[in-house]
Amino acid sequence: MPTMTREIAAKLVKEHGKNEKDSGNPRTQIALLTHRIAEITEHLKVHKKDKHTRRGLTTLVAQRRRLLNYMTRTDLEGYRALIKQLDLRR
């Protein structure tokens, strides 16, 4: 199962948070979720019948969607910058 190492998480928090301890920021949470979603998507390409992981992926995508909706209400410019930075819209 793909995992996120502490180094990767720390790098994402440092890039998207206000400081290296700012893991509660919606920008940081969205970046962490995006990384996990990408890892799980790669896992599911190999293991097509892994229904439990697919359900977890659906949960993570919904959580990220809720956070993105929150950002549109509170910080529209930050939302647009994050979408562009993480390449979420095509």
C-alpha positions as CSV (number, residue, x, y, z in Angstrom):
1,M,0.0,0.0,0.0
2,P,1.4,3.4,-0.8
3,T,2.4,5.5,2.1
4,M,3.3,9.1,2.7
5,T,6.7,9.5,4.4
6,R,7.3,12.1,7.0
7,E,9.8,13.8,4.7
8,I,7.2,14.2,1.9
9,A,4.6,15.4,4.4
10,A,7.0,17.9,5.9
11,K,8.0,19.2,2.4
12,L,4.3,19.7,1.5
13,V,3.5,21.4,4.8
14,K,6.6,23.7,4.3
15,E,5.6,24.6,0.7
16,H,1.9,25.3,1.3
17,G,1.7,26.3,5.0
18,K,2.7,29.5,6.6
19,N,5.5,27.7,8.5
20,E,6.8,24.2,8.9
21,K,4.3,23.4,11.6
22,D,1.2,24.7,9.9
23,S,-0.5,21.4,9.0
24,G,-4.1,22.6,9.8
25,N,-4.2,25.3,7.1
26,P,-6.7,24.3,4.4
27,R,-4.1,24.9,1.6
28,T,-1.8,22.4,3.4
29,Q,-4.5,19.8,3.9
30,I,-5.6,20.0,0.3
31,A,-2.0,19.5,-0.8
32,L,-1.6,16.5,1.5
33,L,-4.8,15.0,0.3
34,T,-3.9,15.6,-3.3
35,H,-0.6,13.7,-2.8
36,R,-2.4,10.8,-1.1
37,I,-5.1,10.7,-3.9
38,A,-2.4,10.5,-6.5
39,E,-0.6,7.6,-4.7
40,I,-3.9,5.7,-4.2
41,T,-4.8,6.2,-7.9
42,E,-1.5,4.7,-9.0
43,H,-2.2,1.7,-6.6
44,L,-5.6,1.2,-8.1
45,K,-4.3,1.1,-11.6
46,V,-2.4,-2.0,-10.7
47,H,-4.9,-3.5,-8.3
48,K,-8.2,-3.0,-10.1
49,K,-10.3,-5.1,-7.8
50,D,-9.3,-3.5,-4.5
51,K,-12.7,-2.2,-3.5
52,H,-11.8,-1.2,0.0
53,T,-9.1,1.1,-1.2
54,R,-11.4,2.5,-3.9
55,R,-13.9,3.5,-1.2
56,G,-11.1,5.2,0.8
57,L,-10.2,7.1,-2.3
58,T,-13.7,8.3,-2.8
59,T,-13.7,9.5,0.9
60,L,-10.5,11.4,0.4
61,V,-11.7,13.0,-2.8
62,A,-14.9,14.1,-1.0
63,Q,-12.9,15.5,1.9
64,R,-10.7,17.5,-0.6
65,R,-13.8,18.8,-2.4
66,R,-15.2,20.1,0.9
67,L,-12.0,21.8,1.7
68,L,-11.9,23.4,-1.7
69,N,-15.5,24.6,-1.3
70,Y,-14.5,26.2,2.0
71,M,-11.6,27.9,0.3
72,T,-13.9,29.3,-2.4
73,R,-16.0,30.9,0.3
74,T,-13.2,32.3,2.4
75,D,-10.2,33.0,0.1
76,L,-11.1,32.9,-3.6
77,E,-7.7,34.2,-4.9
78,G,-5.9,31.6,-2.7
79,Y,-8.2,28.9,-4.1
80,R,-7.4,29.9,-7.7
81,A,-3.7,30.0,-7.0
82,L,-3.8,26.6,-5.3
83,I,-5.8,25.0,-8.1
84,K,-3.2,26.3,-10.6
85,Q,-0.2,25.2,-8.4
86,L,-1.5,21.7,-7.8
87,D,-2.8,21.4,-11.4
88,L,-6.3,20.2,-10.2
89,R,-8.3,21.5,-13.2
90,R,-7.6,20.6,-16.7
